[in-house]
């Protein structure tokens, strides 16, 4: 059951991050899930030690964990856009 919640929350976070970075038209549901989960891992490495909040990958389903995961997904999409287009946006 926890795996299903993790995939759904990861998909929602990836979708919201793709809306924020204006890449929603290029991604499908599978890529949104991947962006959400990988972005949560990136947020866990970069942001989580600074604020002391876990991510959704660490079984911490709280508002702070979702915010850290969202910020990690936005950072991931910014990095992908930087390499793909040469600009962050």
C-alpha positions in Angstrom: 0.0 0.0 0.0 2.9 2.4 0.8 4.3 1.8 -2.7 1.0 2.9 -4.3 0.9 6.1 -2.2 4.5 6.8 -3.0 3.9 6.5 -6.7 0.7 8.6 -6.6 2.3 11.4 -4.5 5.5 11.3 -6.7 3.3 11.6 -9.8 1.4 14.6 -8.3 4.7 16.3 -7.2 6.2 15.7 -10.7 3.1 17.1 -12.4 3.1 20.2 -10.2 6.8 20.7 -10.8 6.3 20.3 -14.6 3.5 22.9 -14.4 5.8 25.3 -12.5 8.6 24.9 -15.0 6.2 24.9 -18.0 7.2 21.5 -19.3 3.9 19.8 -18.7 3.1 19.4 -22.5 6.3 17.4 -23.0 5.8 14.9 -20.2 3.4 12.0 -19.7 2.2 10.4 -16.5 5.2 8.0 -16.3 7.7 10.9 -16.7 5.9 12.9 -14.0 6.2 10.0 -11.6 9.9 9.7 -12.4 10.5 13.4 -12.0 8.6 13.4 -8.7 10.6 10.5 -7.2 14.0 11.4 -8.6 13.3 15.1 -7.6 12.5 13.9 -4.1 15.8 12.1 -3.9 17.6 15.2 -5.2 15.8 17.3 -2.6 16.8 14.8 0.0 20.4 15.3 -0.9 20.4 19.1 -1.3 17.5 20.6 0.7 16.7 18.2 3.5 19.9 18.6 5.4 19.5 22.4 5.4 15.9 22.4 6.8 15.9 19.1 8.7 12.8 17.7 7.0 12.7 14.4 5.2 11.3 13.7 1.7 8.6 11.4 0.4 11.3 8.8 -0.4 12.0 8.5 3.4 8.4 7.6 4.2 7.7 11.0 5.7 4.4 12.1 4.2 4.1 15.5 5.7 3.6 19.0 4.2 7.2 19.8 4.7 8.4 16.6 3.1 6.2 17.2 0.1 7.5 20.8 -0.2 11.1 19.5 -0.1 10.3 16.9 -2.7 8.6 19.5 -4.9 11.6 21.8 -4.7 13.9 18.9 -5.6 11.7 18.1 -8.6 11.8 21.8 -9.8 15.6 21.7 -9.4 15.7 18.5 -11.4 13.6 20.0 -14.2 15.7 23.2 -14.2 18.9 21.1 -14.7 17.3 19.0 -17.5 16.2 22.2 -19.2 19.6 23.7 -18.8 21.2 20.8 -20.6 18.5 20.4 -23.2 17.8 24.0 -24.2 20.7 26.0 -22.7 18.3 27.9 -20.4 16.8 27.1 -17.1 13.2 27.9 -18.2 
